[in-house]
Amino acid sequence: MINLKKKTFLIAEIGQAHDGSLGLAHSYIDALKDTGIDAVKFQIHYADAESSKYEKFRIKFSYQDKTRYDYWKRIEFSPEQWSEIKRHCEKVNLKFIASPFSIKAVDVLNKMNTKFYKIASGEIDNYLMIDKINMLKKNIIISTGLSDIKEIHKTLNRLDKKKISLLQCTSSYPTAANNIGLNVIEDFKKIFRVPVGLSDHSGNKNTILAACALGADLVEFHVTFNKKSFGPDSISSIEIDKVKGLVDGAKHINKIISNPINKNKENKKLMNIKKVFGKSLAFNCDLKKNTIISINHLETKKPYGRGVPCSNYQSIIGKKIKRDIKKGTFLKLNFFKNEK
């Protein structure tokens, strides 16, 4: 599903940022095609299938939608329109990922031969929908913003782990730095033994870069043309003009962590440089024969390897020189009495 050895799989979530405009949805795809991301993600909403008059707004953001149902209804796309969106993604070499929020949405995605399904945090115990996706043998990305470890275990036990990846997520918008919980990435890896990453709602690219540095296998982040844009997720999103820089940073981090250094081997390879920057022991003054050496007689001078290493200076202290010495002379062991 995801190449874990080479890079962090980066998913830009367009989500509902299109606000029901088909043209805007396609504009997002075009804006993201050259940024270096791996995939785009949408949310598939059908009001009649998923909502009711009792559903409340998460936050009241809309002047035109009286109810949450009205909002879902207004931003719906037809199955044909979703097929066009998927084809557009594939044309520009972006993987198409979608979060279904109803069985109807799953059916629409299945008819489009969608390969990547995202389970939103609020759907992790929607076993009817999850089991149906699992029967389709699809790749499933699960967000965990509203789950504890026990609930995650229950869901994963229903699924083929070879096709699962898991995302740490905090369901607050935007997520404050002290509530992101990047430590959970490593915890999940140890507990669940599946690819693990982050679903971000901070709207801050540093969060994504930090997740990459901590070994996230995949990262999902919301995108917007402008944080002041209309919509529930704009303030929690990364602006499009910052995405390429984010991807470049992620690639740099991935290259670093995929090339570990062996300090012992590296030190041997750098011996020639060490000779340039290192130093050897030298005398800092003229000395007469039979002088007993103290620390006050010594200096360290480049290059390395001209005589006694600086690290061995204590072995010289208290020894008596056999002859007169000029200032600046590098130390040799045969300068001293009882030394061969």
C-alpha positions as a Markdown table, in Angstrom:
| # | Residue | x | y | z |
|---|---|---|---|---|
| 1 | Met | 0.0 | 0.0 | 0.0 |
| 2 | Ile | 2.7 | 2.5 | 1.1 |
| 3 | Asn | 6.4 | 2.4 | 0.5 |
| 4 | Leu | 7.6 | 2.6 | 4.1 |
| 5 | Lys | 11.3 | 2.4 | 3.5 |
| 6 | Lys | 11.7 | 5.5 | 1.3 |
| 7 | Lys | 9.3 | 8.3 | 2.3 |
| 8 | Thr | 6.4 | 9.5 | 4.2 |
| 9 | Phe | 3.2 | 9.1 | 2.2 |
| 10 | Leu | 1.7 | 12.7 | 2.0 |
| 11 | Ile | -2.1 | 13.2 | 1.7 |
| 12 | Ala | -3.5 | 16.6 | 1.1 |
| 13 | Glu | -7.1 | 16.6 | 2.2 |
| 14 | Ile | -9.4 | 18.8 | 0.1 |
| 15 | Gly | -12.3 | 17.5 | 2.1 |
| 16 | Gln | -15.2 | 20.0 | 1.9 |
| 17 | Ala | -13.0 | 23.0 | 0.9 |
| 18 | His | -14.7 | 23.0 | -2.5 |
| 19 | Asp | -18.0 | 24.0 | -0.7 |
| 20 | Gly | -20.0 | 22.2 | -3.3 |
| 21 | Ser | -18.4 | 23.9 | -6.3 |
| 22 | Leu | -17.3 | 21.3 | -8.9 |
| 23 | Gly | -15.0 | 23.9 | -10.5 |
| 24 | Leu | -13.3 | 24.7 | -7.2 |
| 25 | Ala | -12.8 | 21.0 | -6.5 |
| 26 | His | -11.0 | 20.6 | -9.8 |
| 27 | Ser | -9.0 | 23.8 | -9.2 |
| 28 | Tyr | -7.7 | 22.3 | -6.0 |
| 29 | Ile | -6.5 | 19.2 | -7.9 |
| 30 | Asp | -4.7 | 21.4 | -10.4 |
| 31 | Ala | -3.1 | 23.5 | -7.7 |
| 32 | Leu | -1.8 | 20.5 | -5.9 |
| 33 | Lys | -0.5 | 18.5 | -8.9 |
| 34 | Asp | 3.0 | 19.9 | -8.9 |
| 35 | Thr | 3.6 | 20.2 | -5.2 |
| 36 | Gly | 5.0 | 16.7 | -4.8 |
| 37 | Ile | 2.2 | 15.2 | -2.6 |
| 38 | Asp | 1.2 | 11.6 | -3.2 |
| 39 | Ala | -2.5 | 11.8 | -2.9 |
| 40 | Val | -5.6 | 14.0 | -2.4 |
| 41 | Lys | -8.5 | 13.1 | -0.2 |
| 42 | Phe | -12.1 | 14.1 | -0.4 |
| 43 | Gln | -15.2 | 13.4 | 1.7 |
| 44 | Ile | -18.2 | 11.8 | 0.2 |
| 45 | His | -21.4 | 13.2 | 1.7 |
| 46 | Tyr | -25.0 | 12.4 | 0.9 |
| 47 | Ala | -27.4 | 14.1 | 3.2 |
| 48 | Asp | -30.3 | 11.7 | 2.8 |
| 49 | Ala | -28.1 | 8.7 | 3.6 |
| 50 | Glu | -26.1 | 10.1 | 6.5 |
| 51 | Ser | -27.8 | 13.0 | 8.2 |
| 52 | Ser | -31.1 | 14.0 | 9.8 |
| 53 | Lys | -32.8 | 17.1 | 11.1 |
| 54 | Tyr | -31.4 | 16.3 | 14.5 |
| 55 | Glu | -27.7 | 16.7 | 13.5 |
| 56 | Lys | -26.0 | 19.8 | 15.0 |
| 57 | Phe | -23.3 | 21.9 | 13.5 |
| 58 | Arg | -19.9 | 21.1 | 14.9 |
| 59 | Ile | -19.3 | 24.9 | 14.7 |
| 60 | Lys | -21.7 | 27.4 | 13.3 |
| 61 | Phe | -19.8 | 28.7 | 10.2 |
| 62 | Ser | -22.5 | 29.1 | 7.5 |
| 63 | Tyr | -24.7 | 32.0 | 6.8 |
| 64 | Gln | -26.6 | 30.1 | 4.1 |
| 65 | Asp | -27.2 | 26.7 | 5.6 |
| 66 | Lys | -29.9 | 26.6 | 8.3 |
| 67 | Thr | -29.1 | 23.1 | 9.3 |
| 68 | Arg | -26.2 | 20.6 | 9.0 |
| 69 | Tyr | -28.4 | 18.6 | 6.7 |
| 70 | Asp | -28.8 | 21.6 | 4.4 |
| 71 | Tyr | -25.1 | 22.0 | 4.3 |
| 72 | Trp | -24.4 | 18.3 | 3.4 |
| 73 | Lys | -27.2 | 18.6 | 0.7 |
| 74 | Arg | -25.7 | 21.7 | -0.8 |
| 75 | Ile | -22.1 | 20.3 | -1.2 |
| 76 | Glu | -23.1 | 17.0 | -2.7 |
| 77 | Phe | -21.7 | 15.8 | -6.0 |
| 78 | Ser | -23.3 | 13.2 | -8.2 |
| 79 | Pro | -21.6 | 9.8 | -8.8 |
| 80 | Glu | -20.7 | 11.0 | -12.3 |
| 81 | Gln | -19.1 | 14.1 | -10.9 |
| 82 | Trp | -17.1 | 12.1 | -8.4 |
| 83 | Ser | -15.9 | 9.9 | -11.3 |
| 84 | Glu | -14.7 | 12.9 | -13.1 |
| 85 | Ile | -12.8 | 14.1 | -10.0 |
| 86 | Lys | -11.2 | 10.7 | -9.6 |
| 87 | Arg | -10.1 | 10.7 | -13.3 |
| 88 | His | -8.7 | 14.2 | -12.9 |
| 89 | Cys | -6.6 | 13.0 | -9.9 |
| 90 | Glu | -5.3 | 10.0 | -11.8 |
| 91 | Lys | -4.5 | 12.1 | -14.9 |
| 92 | Val | -2.1 | 14.3 | -12.8 |
| 93 | Asn | -0.6 | 11.3 | -11.0 |
| 94 | Leu | -2.3 | 11.8 | -7.7 |
| 95 | Lys | -3.9 | 9.0 | -5.8 |
| 96 | Phe | -7.6 | 9.5 | -5.1 |
| 97 | Ile | -8.6 | 8.8 | -1.5 |
| 98 | Ala | -12.1 | 9.3 | -0.1 |
| 99 | Ser | -13.9 | 9.2 | 3.3 |
| 100 | Pro | -17.4 | 7.8 | 2.9 |
| 101 | Phe | -20.0 | 8.8 | 5.5 |
| 102 | Ser | -22.7 | 6.4 | 4.4 |
| 103 | Ile | -23.3 | 3.0 | 2.8 |
| 104 | Lys | -24.5 | 5.0 | -0.3 |
| 105 | Ala | -21.1 | 6.7 | -0.4 |
| 106 | Val | -19.3 | 3.3 | -0.2 |
| 107 | Asp | -21.4 | 2.1 | -3.1 |
| 108 | Val | -20.5 | 5.1 | -5.2 |
| 109 | Leu | -16.9 | 4.7 | -4.5 |
| 110 | Asn | -16.9 | 1.0 | -5.2 |
| 111 | Lys | -18.5 | 1.6 | -8.6 |
| 112 | Met | -15.6 | 4.0 | -9.3 |
| 113 | Asn | -13.1 | 1.3 | -8.4 |
| 114 | Thr | -11.7 | 3.4 | -5.6 |
| 115 | Lys | -8.7 | 1.7 | -4.0 |
| 116 | Phe | -8.1 | 3.8 | -0.9 |
| 117 | Tyr | -10.8 | 4.4 | 1.7 |
| 118 | Lys | -10.4 | 6.6 | 4.8 |
| 119 | Ile | -12.4 | 6.0 | 7.9 |
| 120 | Ala | -13.0 | 9.3 | 9.7 |
| 121 | Ser | -12.7 | 9.4 | 13.5 |
| 122 | Gly | -16.4 | 9.5 | 14.1 |
| 123 | Glu | -16.9 | 6.3 | 12.0 |
| 124 | Ile | -14.5 | 4.0 | 13.7 |
| 125 | Asp | -17.3 | 2.0 | 15.3 |
| 126 | Asn | -19.5 | 2.1 | 12.3 |
| 127 | Tyr | -19.1 | -1.6 | 11.8 |
| 128 | Leu | -21.8 | -1.8 | 9.1 |
| 129 | Met | -19.8 | 0.5 | 6.8 |
| 130 | Ile | -16.4 | -0.8 | 7.8 |
| 131 | Asp | -17.4 | -4.4 | 7.3 |
| 132 | Lys | -18.7 | -3.6 | 3.9 |
| 133 | Ile | -15.5 | -1.8 | 2.9 |
| 134 | Asn | -13.5 | -4.7 | 4.2 |
| 135 | Met | -15.5 | -7.2 | 2.1 |
| 136 | Leu | -14.5 | -5.2 | -0.9 |
| 137 | Lys | -10.8 | -5.9 | 0.0 |
| 138 | Lys | -9.8 | -2.3 | -0.1 |
| 139 | Asn | -6.9 | -0.4 | 1.5 |
| 140 | Ile | -8.3 | 1.3 | 4.6 |
| 141 | Ile | -6.8 | 4.3 | 6.5 |
| 142 | Ile | -8.3 | 4.7 | 10.0 |
| 143 | Ser | -8.3 | 7.9 | 11.9 |
| 144 | Thr | -8.5 | 7.6 | 15.7 |
| 145 | Gly | -9.4 | 11.1 | 17.0 |
| 146 | Leu | -12.4 | 9.8 | 19.0 |
| 147 | Ser | -11.1 | 6.4 | 20.1 |
| 148 | Asp | -9.1 | 4.8 | 22.9 |
| 149 | Ile | -6.8 | 1.8 | 22.5 |
| 150 | Lys | -9.5 | -0.8 | 23.3 |
| 151 | Glu | -11.8 | 0.7 | 20.6 |
| 152 | Ile | -9.0 | 0.7 | 18.0 |
| 153 | His | -8.2 | -3.0 | 18.8 |
| 154 | Lys | -11.9 | -3.9 | 18.3 |
| 155 | Thr | -12.0 | -2.3 | 14.9 |
| 156 | Leu | -8.7 | -3.6 | 13.7 |
| 157 | Asn | -9.6 | -7.1 | 14.8 |
| 158 | Arg | -12.4 | -7.1 | 12.1 |
| 159 | Leu | -10.0 | -6.2 | 9.3 |
| 160 | Asp | -7.1 | -7.6 | 7.2 |
| 161 | Lys | -4.1 | -5.9 | 8.8 |
| 162 | Lys | -2.2 | -6.2 | 5.6 |
| 163 | Lys | -4.5 | -3.5 | 4.1 |
| 164 | Ile | -4.7 | -1.2 | 7.2 |
| 165 | Ser | -2.9 | 1.9 | 8.2 |
| 166 | Leu | -3.6 | 4.0 | 11.3 |
| 167 | Leu | -3.5 | 7.7 | 12.0 |
| 168 | Gln | -3.1 | 9.5 | 15.3 |
| 169 | Cys | -5.6 | 12.3 | 15.3 |
| 170 | Thr | -6.9 | 14.9 | 17.7 |
| 171 | Ser | -10.5 | 16.0 | 16.9 |
| 172 | Ser | -10.1 | 19.7 | 17.7 |
| 173 | Tyr | -10.0 | 22.4 | 15.1 |
| 174 | Pro | -7.4 | 23.8 | 15.0 |
| 175 | Thr | -5.4 | 21.5 | 17.2 |
| 176 | Ala | -3.1 | 23.3 | 19.7 |
| 177 | Ala | 0.5 | 22.2 | 19.8 |
| 178 | Asn | 0.1 | 20.7 | 23.3 |
| 179 | Asn | -2.7 | 18.5 | 22.2 |
| 180 | Ile | -1.3 | 16.9 | 19.0 |
| 181 | Gly | 0.2 | 13.9 | 20.6 |
| 182 | Leu | 3.0 | 12.9 | 18.2 |
| 183 | Asn | 4.2 | 10.4 | 20.8 |
| 184 | Val | 1.2 | 8.2 | 19.9 |
| 185 | Ile | 2.8 | 7.4 | 16.5 |
| 186 | Glu | 5.5 | 5.3 | 18.1 |
| 187 | Asp | 3.0 | 3.8 | 20.6 |
| 188 | Phe | 0.7 | 2.7 | 17.8 |
| 189 | Lys | 3.6 | 1.2 | 15.9 |
| 190 | Lys | 4.5 | -1.0 | 18.9 |
| 191 | Ile | 0.9 | -1.9 | 19.8 |
| 192 | Phe | -0.7 | -2.5 | 16.4 |
| 193 | Arg | 2.2 | -3.5 | 14.1 |
| 194 | Val | 0.7 | -1.6 | 11.1 |
| 195 | Pro | 1.8 | 1.5 | 9.2 |
| 196 | Val | 1.1 | 4.6 | 11.4 |
| 197 | Gly | 1.0 | 8.3 | 10.8 |
| 198 | Leu | -0.8 | 11.5 | 11.6 |
| 199 | Ser | -4.1 | 13.1 | 10.6 |
| 200 | Asp | -3.4 | 16.8 | 11.3 |
| 201 | His | -5.8 | 19.6 | 12.2 |
| 202 | Ser | -3.2 | 22.1 | 13.4 |
| 203 | Gly | -2.9 | 24.0 | 10.2 |
| 204 | Asn | 0.8 | 24.3 | 10.9 |
| 205 | Lys | 3.4 | 22.7 | 8.5 |
| 206 | Asn | 5.8 | 22.3 | 11.4 |
| 207 | Thr | 3.5 | 19.6 | 12.8 |
| 208 | Ile | 3.8 | 17.6 | 9.6 |
| 209 | Leu | 7.5 | 18.0 | 9.5 |
| 210 | Ala | 7.8 | 16.9 | 13.1 |
| 211 | Ala | 5.7 | 13.8 | 12.4 |
| 212 | Cys | 8.0 | 12.9 | 9.5 |
| 213 | Ala | 11.0 | 13.3 | 11.7 |
| 214 | Leu | 9.4 | 10.9 | 14.2 |
| 215 | Gly | 9.0 | 8.2 | 11.5 |
| 216 | Ala | 5.4 | 8.7 | 10.4 |
| 217 | Asp | 4.6 | 6.4 | 7.5 |
| 218 | Leu | 1.9 | 8.7 | 6.2 |
| 219 | Val | 0.6 | 12.1 | 7.1 |
| 220 | Glu | -2.8 | 13.7 | 6.1 |
| 221 | Phe | -3.3 | 17.4 | 6.3 |
| 222 | His | -6.1 | 19.7 | 5.2 |
| 223 | Val | -5.4 | 22.3 | 2.5 |
| 224 | Thr | -7.1 | 25.6 | 1.5 |
| 225 | Phe | -6.4 | 28.4 | -0.8 |
| 226 | Asn | -6.7 | 30.8 | 2.1 |
| 227 | Lys | -7.2 | 30.3 | 5.8 |
| 228 | Lys | -9.9 | 33.0 | 5.7 |
| 229 | Ser | -11.9 | 31.1 | 3.1 |
| 230 | Phe | -15.5 | 30.1 | 3.9 |
| 231 | Gly | -15.8 | 26.6 | 5.4 |
| 232 | Pro | -15.5 | 24.6 | 8.6 |
| 233 | Asp | -11.9 | 23.4 | 8.1 |
| 234 | Ser | -10.1 | 26.5 | 6.6 |
| 235 | Ile | -8.5 | 27.6 | 9.8 |
| 236 | Ser | -7.2 | 24.1 | 10.4 |
| 237 | Ser | -5.6 | 23.8 | 7.0 |
| 238 | Ile | -2.3 | 24.4 | 5.2 |
| 239 | Glu | -2.4 | 27.0 | 2.5 |
| 240 | Ile | -1.7 | 25.7 | -1.0 |
| 241 | Asp | 1.2 | 28.0 | -1.6 |
| 242 | Lys | 3.0 | 26.4 | 1.4 |
| 243 | Val | 2.5 | 22.8 | 0.4 |
| 244 | Lys | 5.5 | 22.5 | -1.9 |
| 245 | Gly | 7.9 | 23.8 | 0.8 |
| 246 | Leu | 6.3 | 21.3 | 3.2 |
| 247 | Val | 6.9 | 18.4 | 0.8 |
| 248 | Asp | 10.5 | 19.5 | 0.2 |
| 249 | Gly | 11.1 | 19.6 | 3.9 |
| 250 | Ala | 9.5 | 16.1 | 4.3 |
| 251 | Lys | 11.7 | 14.7 | 1.6 |
| 252 | His | 14.8 | 16.1 | 3.3 |
| 253 | Ile | 13.8 | 14.6 | 6.6 |
| 254 | Asn | 13.0 | 11.3 | 5.0 |
| 255 | Lys | 16.4 | 11.2 | 3.4 |
| 256 | Ile | 18.1 | 11.9 | 6.7 |
| 257 | Ile | 16.3 | 9.2 | 8.7 |
| 258 | Ser | 16.5 | 6.6 | 5.9 |
| 259 | Asn | 20.3 | 6.9 | 5.9 |
| 260 | Pro | 21.5 | 6.1 | 9.5 |
| 261 | Ile | 25.2 | 6.7 | 10.3 |
| 262 | Asn | 27.5 | 4.3 | 12.0 |
| 263 | Lys | 29.8 | 6.6 | 14.0 |
| 264 | Asn | 32.7 | 4.1 | 14.2 |
| 265 | Lys | 32.7 | 3.5 | 10.4 |
| 266 | Glu | 32.2 | 7.2 | 9.7 |
| 267 | Asn | 35.1 | 8.2 | 11.9 |
| 268 | Lys | 37.5 | 6.0 | 9.9 |
| 269 | Lys | 36.2 | 7.5 | 6.6 |
| 270 | Leu | 36.9 | 11.0 | 8.0 |
| 271 | Met | 40.4 | 10.4 | 9.2 |
| 272 | Asn | 41.9 | 12.7 | 6.5 |
| 273 | Ile | 39.6 | 15.5 | 7.6 |
| 274 | Lys | 40.6 | 14.8 | 11.2 |
| 275 | Lys | 44.2 | 15.3 | 10.3 |
| 276 | Val | 43.3 | 18.8 | 9.0 |
| 277 | Phe | 41.2 | 19.9 | 12.0 |
| 278 | Gly | 42.9 | 18.0 | 14.8 |
| 279 | Lys | 45.9 | 19.0 | 16.8 |
| 280 | Ser | 49.1 | 17.6 | 18.3 |
| 281 | Leu | 51.0 | 18.6 | 21.5 |
| 282 | Ala | 53.7 | 21.3 | 21.1 |
| 283 | Phe | 55.9 | 23.3 | 23.5 |
| 284 | Asn | 54.8 | 26.9 | 24.1 |
| 285 | Cys | 58.2 | 28.1 | 25.2 |
| 286 | Asp | 62.0 | 27.4 | 24.9 |
| 287 | Leu | 63.0 | 24.8 | 27.5 |
| 288 | Lys | 66.4 | 23.7 | 28.9 |
| 289 | Lys | 67.6 | 20.2 | 29.2 |
| 290 | Asn | 66.3 | 18.4 | 32.3 |
| 291 | Thr | 63.2 | 20.6 | 32.6 |
| 292 | Ile | 60.4 | 18.7 | 34.2 |
| 293 | Ile | 57.3 | 19.2 | 32.1 |
| 294 | Ser | 54.2 | 20.8 | 33.5 |
| 295 | Ile | 50.9 | 21.6 | 31.9 |
| 296 | Asn | 52.1 | 25.2 | 31.6 |
| 297 | His | 54.7 | 24.2 | 29.1 |
| 298 | Leu | 52.2 | 22.8 | 26.6 |
| 299 | Glu | 50.2 | 24.1 | 23.7 |
| 300 | Thr | 48.1 | 22.3 | 21.0 |
| 301 | Lys | 48.8 | 23.0 | 17.4 |
| 302 | Lys | 47.5 | 21.8 | 14.0 |
| 303 | Pro | 47.9 | 19.4 | 12.3 |
| 304 | Tyr | 46.9 | 16.1 | 13.9 |
| 305 | Gly | 49.5 | 13.4 | 13.8 |
| 306 | Arg | 52.7 | 15.4 | 14.1 |
| 307 | Gly | 53.6 | 14.0 | 17.5 |
| 308 | Val | 51.9 | 13.0 | 20.8 |
| 309 | Pro | 48.1 | 13.4 | 20.5 |
| 310 | Cys | 46.5 | 16.1 | 22.6 |
| 311 | Ser | 44.4 | 13.4 | 24.3 |
| 312 | Asn | 47.6 | 11.9 | 25.8 |
| 313 | Tyr | 49.0 | 15.1 | 27.4 |
| 314 | Gln | 48.7 | 13.7 | 30.9 |
| 315 | Ser | 51.2 | 11.0 | 30.1 |
| 316 | Ile | 53.8 | 13.8 | 29.5 |
| 317 | Ile | 53.3 | 15.7 | 32.7 |
| 318 | Gly | 56.2 | 15.2 | 35.2 |
| 319 | Lys | 58.6 | 13.8 | 32.6 |
| 320 | Lys | 62.1 | 15.3 | 32.2 |
| 321 | Ile | 63.4 | 16.3 | 28.8 |
| 322 | Lys | 66.8 | 15.0 | 27.6 |
| 323 | Arg | 67.8 | 18.1 | 25.6 |
| 324 | Asp | 67.1 | 21.8 | 25.0 |
| 325 | Ile | 63.8 | 22.4 | 23.2 |
| 326 | Lys | 62.7 | 25.3 | 21.0 |
| 327 | Lys | 59.3 | 26.9 | 21.3 |
| 328 | Gly | 56.7 | 25.4 | 18.9 |
| 329 | Thr | 58.4 | 22.0 | 18.7 |
| 330 | Phe | 56.0 | 19.1 | 18.5 |
| 331 | Leu | 56.4 | 16.6 | 21.2 |
| 332 | Lys | 58.0 | 13.2 | 20.5 |
| 333 | Leu | 58.2 | 10.4 | 23.1 |
| 334 | Asn | 61.9 | 10.1 | 22.6 |
| 335 | Phe | 62.4 | 13.7 | 23.9 |
| 336 | Phe | 62.1 | 12.4 | 27.4 |
| 337 | Lys | 64.4 | 10.4 | 29.7 |
| 338 | Asn | 63.6 | 6.8 | 30.2 |
| 339 | Glu | 61.6 | 6.8 | 26.8 |
| 340 | Lys | 62.7 | 4.9 | 23.7 |
